[in-house]
């Protein structure tokens, strides 16, 4: 395991907010991530909640904009937020579009060229990053949860549905739930995974939940004034998929909220309470 480089550290709600990078073996490139360690960690290992951000975001976005540290400090939760893709890899076209390449890793393992060498975000999030966190921070390896926003909501659902024993709980804010059926996902999947749509189901929450329900309650919040609601998000598709297999789901439509971080900041406390209960600290 490669050494970590700390780029910044700040006192925050009696805990510690820090920003790091290391040489990722999954992505064959440096990867950045942010960690909030709550004050309770002074007395022993604490549960970890992973947050996956959306298109164009970095490891800083959630930690700076969401105000989540207040709740994490109250509940005694470590927060971990990785960057949304590898960067500066030299992959042709990686910086040309906001919905492909840099800032748009889609939390999958790319199999098509030229992306396969570096764009291995699913492996990074589910395997390598937890190993790094548990080896270097006071994290309880038996208590993990995951959530995310937009593209990151898609990632959180996929990671949890494919690994239901690895995460105690999962939630999402305005997630992409059926990437195989919407423009963002179809574009990214065809480039990262190839043009055969039968290979896309491994990273499609609607397909995955019907194959293997998560079991525990999934919480989703969705703003009714979200500019991407009908064209890119279509949460009703996930409702139908969950109903078909009796997967417990709480989908809350929040009147007047759009897709941005004012929406995330408003409801992040509810999501951390959801995870705190599942992780046994409430």
C-alpha positions as CSV (number, residue, x, y, z in Angstrom):
1,X,0.0,0.0,0.0
2,X,1.4,3.4,-1.0
3,X,2.2,6.2,1.4
4,X,-0.4,8.9,1.9
5,X,0.3,12.6,1.2
6,X,-1.7,15.1,3.3
7,X,-2.5,18.3,1.5
8,X,-4.5,20.1,4.2
9,X,-5.9,19.6,7.7
10,X,-8.4,21.7,9.7
11,X,-10.1,21.6,13.0
12,X,-13.8,21.1,12.5
13,X,-16.6,20.5,15.1
14,X,-14.0,19.2,17.6
15,X,-12.9,16.7,15.0
16,X,-10.4,16.8,12.1
17,X,-11.0,17.6,8.4
18,X,-8.2,16.5,6.1
19,X,-7.5,16.1,2.4
20,X,-5.1,13.4,1.0
21,X,-3.8,11.7,-2.0
22,X,-2.0,8.4,-2.7
23,X,-0.8,6.3,-5.7
24,X,-3.8,4.2,-6.5
25,X,-3.1,0.6,-7.7
26,X,-6.7,0.3,-8.9
27,X,-6.6,3.4,-11.1
28,X,-2.9,3.4,-11.9
29,X,-2.8,7.1,-11.0
30,X,-2.8,9.4,-8.0
31,X,-6.2,9.5,-6.3
32,X,-7.4,12.2,-3.9
33,X,-9.9,11.8,-1.0
34,X,-11.1,13.7,2.0
35,X,-11.7,12.4,5.5
36,X,-13.6,13.9,8.5
37,X,-12.6,12.2,11.8
38,X,-15.1,12.9,14.6
39,X,-14.1,13.7,18.1
40,X,-15.3,10.2,19.3
41,X,-12.4,8.6,17.5
42,X,-10.1,9.7,20.3
43,X,-11.6,6.9,22.3
44,X,-11.6,4.1,19.7
45,X,-12.5,3.1,16.1
46,X,-15.7,4.7,14.7
47,X,-18.0,3.7,11.9
48,X,-17.3,5.0,8.4
49,X,-19.8,6.6,6.0
50,X,-18.6,6.9,2.4
51,X,-20.0,9.7,0.2
52,X,-19.8,9.6,-3.6
53,X,-20.2,12.9,-5.4
54,X,-21.7,13.8,-8.8
55,X,-20.5,14.9,-12.1
56,X,-17.8,17.6,-12.1
57,X,-17.3,17.4,-8.4
58,X,-14.0,16.6,-6.5
59,X,-13.2,15.2,-3.1
60,X,-13.7,18.7,-1.7
61,X,-17.2,19.4,-3.0
62,X,-19.3,17.5,-0.4
63,X,-17.0,18.3,2.5
64,X,-17.1,22.1,1.8
65,X,-20.7,22.5,0.7
66,X,-22.9,20.0,2.5
67,X,-22.3,20.9,6.2
68,X,-22.2,17.2,7.0
69,X,-19.5,17.4,9.6
70,X,-21.9,18.8,12.1
71,X,-24.0,15.7,12.0
72,X,-21.1,13.3,11.7
73,X,-19.5,14.9,14.9
74,X,-22.8,14.5,16.8
75,X,-23.2,10.8,15.8
76,X,-19.6,9.8,15.9
77,X,-19.3,9.0,12.2
78,X,-16.2,9.2,10.0
79,X,-16.9,10.7,6.6
80,X,-14.9,9.7,3.6
81,X,-15.3,11.3,0.1
82,X,-13.2,10.3,-2.8
83,X,-12.6,12.2,-6.0
84,X,-15.1,11.4,-8.8
85,X,-12.4,10.1,-11.2
86,X,-8.7,9.7,-11.7
87,X,-7.2,12.9,-13.3
88,X,-4.3,13.9,-15.5
89,X,-3.8,10.4,-16.7
90,X,-3.1,11.3,-20.3
91,X,-6.2,9.4,-21.5
92,X,-7.3,10.9,-24.8
93,X,-10.4,13.0,-24.4
94,X,-10.6,12.8,-20.6
95,X,-10.8,16.6,-20.3
96,X,-13.0,17.3,-23.3
97,X,-16.6,16.9,-21.8
98,X,-18.1,17.3,-18.4
99,X,-20.0,14.0,-18.5
100,X,-17.1,11.8,-19.6
101,X,-13.6,11.4,-18.2
102,X,-12.3,13.7,-15.6
103,X,-14.9,14.3,-12.9
104,X,-17.2,11.6,-14.5
105,X,-15.9,8.2,-13.5
106,X,-19.4,6.8,-13.0
107,X,-18.1,4.5,-10.3
108,X,-17.5,1.6,-12.7
109,X,-14.6,-0.5,-13.9
110,X,-14.0,0.5,-17.5
111,X,-13.4,-2.3,-19.9
112,X,-13.1,-0.4,-23.2
113,X,-10.1,1.5,-24.5
114,X,-8.7,4.0,-23.9
115,X,-10.5,4.1,-20.5
116,X,-9.7,0.7,-19.0
117,X,-6.2,1.5,-17.8
118,X,-7.2,4.2,-15.3
119,X,-10.9,4.4,-14.9
120,X,-11.5,1.7,-12.3
121,X,-13.6,3.6,-9.8
122,X,-15.7,0.7,-8.7
123,X,-12.7,-1.2,-7.6
124,X,-11.2,1.9,-6.0
125,X,-14.3,2.7,-4.0
126,X,-15.3,-0.8,-2.8
127,X,-11.8,-2.4,-2.3
128,X,-8.8,-0.1,-2.3
129,X,-10.2,3.0,-0.5
130,X,-11.6,1.1,2.5
131,X,-8.2,-0.7,2.8
132,X,-6.5,2.7,2.9
133,X,-8.9,4.2,5.4
134,X,-8.9,1.2,7.7
135,X,-5.1,1.0,7.7
136,X,-4.5,4.7,8.3
137,X,-7.4,6.1,10.3
138,X,-9.4,5.0,13.4
139,X,-12.1,3.3,11.3
140,X,-14.2,0.3,12.4
141,X,-13.8,-2.2,9.5
142,X,-17.1,-3.9,10.5
143,X,-19.3,-0.8,10.2
144,X,-19.5,0.8,6.8
145,X,-22.3,2.7,5.0
146,X,-22.5,4.5,1.8
147,X,-24.4,7.3,0.1
148,X,-24.1,9.8,-2.7
149,X,-25.6,12.5,-4.9
150,X,-26.6,12.3,-8.6
151,X,-23.9,10.2,-10.4
152,X,-22.6,9.5,-6.9
153,X,-26.1,8.3,-5.8
154,X,-25.9,5.9,-8.7
155,X,-22.5,4.8,-7.5
156,X,-23.7,4.3,-3.9
157,X,-26.7,2.2,-5.0
158,X,-24.5,0.1,-7.3
159,X,-21.8,-0.5,-4.6
160,X,-24.3,-1.5,-2.0
161,X,-26.5,-3.7,-4.2
162,X,-23.4,-5.6,-5.4
163,X,-22.0,-5.9,-1.9
164,X,-25.0,-6.1,0.5
165,X,-22.9,-7.6,3.3
166,X,-20.2,-4.9,3.0
167,X,-22.4,-1.9,3.8
168,X,-24.9,-1.6,6.7
169,X,-27.0,1.0,4.9
170,X,-27.3,2.9,1.7
171,X,-29.0,6.2,0.7
172,X,-29.0,8.7,-2.2
173,X,-29.9,12.2,-3.1
174,X,-31.3,12.8,-6.6
175,X,-29.5,9.6,-7.9
176,X,-29.2,8.3,-11.4
177,X,-31.1,5.0,-10.9
178,X,-31.4,3.6,-14.5
179,X,-28.2,4.7,-16.3
180,X,-28.8,2.2,-19.1
181,X,-32.0,4.1,-20.0
182,X,-31.0,7.7,-19.8
183,X,-28.6,9.9,-21.9
184,X,-25.9,10.4,-19.2
185,X,-25.6,6.7,-18.6
186,X,-25.9,5.6,-22.1
187,X,-23.1,7.9,-23.2
188,X,-20.8,7.0,-20.4
189,X,-21.5,3.3,-20.5
190,X,-21.0,3.0,-24.3
191,X,-17.6,4.6,-23.9
192,X,-16.4,2.9,-20.7
193,X,-18.0,-0.5,-21.2
194,X,-18.6,-0.8,-24.9
195,X,-21.7,-0.7,-27.0
196,X,-23.2,-4.0,-26.0
197,X,-25.9,-2.9,-23.5
198,X,-26.2,-6.4,-22.0
199,X,-22.9,-5.6,-20.2
200,X,-24.3,-2.5,-18.6
201,X,-26.5,-4.2,-16.1
202,X,-23.7,-4.7,-13.6
203,X,-23.8,-0.9,-13.0
204,X,-27.5,-0.3,-13.2
205,X,-29.4,0.0,-9.9
206,X,-32.7,-1.0,-11.5
207,X,-31.3,-4.2,-12.9
208,X,-29.2,-5.0,-9.8
209,X,-32.0,-4.6,-7.3
210,X,-34.1,-7.1,-9.2
211,X,-31.2,-9.6,-9.2
212,X,-30.2,-9.1,-5.6
213,X,-32.2,-6.8,-3.2
214,X,-30.2,-4.9,-0.6
215,X,-32.6,-6.0,2.1
216,X,-32.5,-3.1,4.5
217,X,-34.4,0.1,3.8
218,X,-33.0,2.4,1.1
219,X,-33.6,6.1,1.6
220,X,-33.8,8.5,-1.4
221,X,-34.6,12.2,-1.5
222,X,-35.5,13.9,-4.8
223,X,-36.3,17.5,-5.4
224,X,-39.4,18.3,-7.4
225,X,-37.8,21.2,-9.1
226,X,-34.7,19.3,-10.1
227,X,-33.8,20.3,-13.7
228,X,-32.7,16.7,-14.5
229,X,-35.7,14.9,-12.9
230,X,-37.6,13.7,-15.9
231,X,-34.8,13.5,-18.5
232,X,-31.9,11.9,-16.5
233,X,-33.1,10.7,-13.1
234,X,-36.5,9.1,-13.4
235,X,-36.8,7.7,-9.8
236,X,-40.1,6.0,-10.6
237,X,-38.1,3.4,-12.5
238,X,-36.4,2.4,-9.3
239,X,-39.6,2.4,-7.4
240,X,-41.0,-0.1,-9.8
241,X,-37.9,-2.3,-9.7
242,X,-38.0,-2.3,-5.9
243,X,-41.6,-3.1,-5.7
244,X,-41.1,-6.1,-8.0
245,X,-38.8,-7.7,-5.4
246,X,-40.2,-6.3,-2.2
247,X,-37.1,-4.2,-1.6
248,X,-37.9,-1.6,1.2
249,X,-37.6,1.9,-0.2
250,X,-38.4,5.3,1.2
251,X,-38.5,7.8,-1.7
252,X,-39.3,11.4,-0.5
253,X,-40.1,14.0,-3.1
254,X,-39.0,17.4,-1.7
255,X,-41.2,20.3,-3.0
256,X,-39.3,23.1,-4.7
257,X,-35.8,21.7,-4.4
258,X,-33.4,21.6,-7.3
259,X,-30.4,19.4,-8.0
260,X,-27.7,21.4,-6.3
261,X,-25.9,21.4,-2.9
262,X,-28.5,23.6,-1.2
263,X,-30.7,20.6,-1.6
264,X,-28.0,18.2,-0.4
265,X,-27.2,20.4,2.6
266,X,-30.9,20.6,3.6
267,X,-31.3,16.8,3.8
268,X,-27.8,15.5,4.6
269,X,-28.7,15.4,8.3
270,X,-31.6,13.0,7.6
271,X,-29.3,10.7,5.6
272,X,-26.6,10.6,8.3
273,X,-29.2,9.8,10.9
274,X,-30.4,7.0,8.6
275,X,-26.8,5.6,8.5
276,X,-26.2,6.3,12.2
277,X,-29.1,4.1,13.1
278,X,-28.0,1.3,10.9
279,X,-24.4,1.6,12.2
280,X,-25.6,1.3,15.8
281,X,-24.6,4.7,17.1
282,X,-28.2,5.9,17.6
